Every structure is written in C-alpha cells, then in structure tokens.
C-alpha cells in the first residue's frame, strides 16, 4: 500500500468524522437523552474497542492500532436533523497485515451523542495453514468466558450492560443467539475514504423481546472443507439496547419537531382574516 495513498485516505476520513462536531454535536449536547451504555469499561471488546465509546475515540484507537491501513467513513444525512452527511460507520481495511483483518464499527445517530453500538472484526488465515477449531474456541473462551449458546458455525456470549453474564438456560430458551441482534451486520472493508451508508437506526425500533437488553458477542467460524479446521473468524459485539435508545431519541426528536411545526402553522392560521360573506 503506498504511503501517500494511505495518508490521503486517513485525512479524508478524519475530516468526515470531524463533521460530527459541526452543528450536529451542538444539537446532541442540547438534547438530554443519551445513547451511551452503562458501564462500558466492563463490557466485552474487540481489539480494545467497546460499545458505548465516542466515535472520535474509536477512530483514534483504530488509527493507533492500524497506522498503515485504509480507514473509511460511511455517512449519510439524517432526515429531520441535518442535511449534511453524518458519520454512521467506520471501516478498516487491514488486509495487508498478517493475518489479514477487516473491522467495521457502527455508530448511533443524532440527536443523541454518537457512540459505537456495534463493532465487528474478521480475520482470515492462510487456507493452506488453517487453524484447529478447538484452538480458536479456546482463545475466544479465554477472552469472553464459556459460551452462552452455540451452533455448527456460530458461538454466542450474552452479557448485560453492566458486564454481567445472565444464566444460559433462559438465553437458550428464548433463542437469544438469533434474536439478540435484529439486523444482519456484515463486517466489510471500506469502499472509499467516504461512502454512502444508510443505517437501520433511522427506522422505528422493533418491539422489544427477552433478548433486547443484551450485549451480544457472536463468533462465526468458517471451515475450508472439514469442520475441525477454521480459515476465517468473524466476531461481532453489539448492544441492541444502546441502538434502541438512539432510535427512540431520534423518533422523539422528529415528533417534537412535527409538534412544533403544527403549532406554528396553527398560530399562523389564527392570524389570517376570514372571508367576507
């Protein structure tokens, strides 16, 4: 990767991320509703990045860990809040590292403070030198503890927002491995220094369920041919409750704006003279 090209990507991405502080953050600071997580220091992490940390802090951590990688910002305007594109995703292309890595961070939306609500990492190993599945699982268990649930290609760990582990029995009964995150999050490299990304958080939140308050860790193990070997590992940590608070804050902001607009139109209507009969 050419150093000048990497530097150019970094500068463009940084300028895009700093747009958070341009107007949108002023609205966020004026809004008392916060999307931040409870005790982020005890929550599970991916390469040191935890859900709930501010977007700028996450960007700085990524730049420190991957100084030669491409970092891109997925952004889009948030209707009713700002006409300017707002950073909604940070993606890292570190496929030239050994082993190759890709990271994706998903951000909450204004008017609440923008923080990381999900982070994912994908690592791909040489297909001619695959790892034993038992070795990969041992590393994951050392980091996150015993699995809450598992299937053929997915392993799942459940935490609450204070970092505590709920009993695995109810989590299995409620099928939280599939229901803890209502969206299909894909870890993918950036397509450019800045690119369009439409976040699912602009839509109405789905009805809550028994798994909605969890901080979920999902690991997906891909095997090249035989199940005892692994050549690709993807780990995603997400906090649906954090995402939901951001959705609800946005919906409340829109509702308040509509109410204010209707009141203003009513006052204008009261000032208009009626027709002569």
PyMOL commands that set and color helices and strands:
alter all, ss='L'
color gray80, all
select helices_A, chain A and resi 3-21+24-30+40-42+55-65+127-129+133-144+168-173+176-179+200-202+240-271
alter helices_A, ss='H'
color red, helices_A
select strands_A, chain A and resi 45-46+49-50+70-77+85-94+100-107+116-124+131-132+149-150+154-159+194-196+215-222+229-230+232-239
alter strands_A, ss='S'
color yellow, strands_A
deselect
rebuild
show_as cartoon
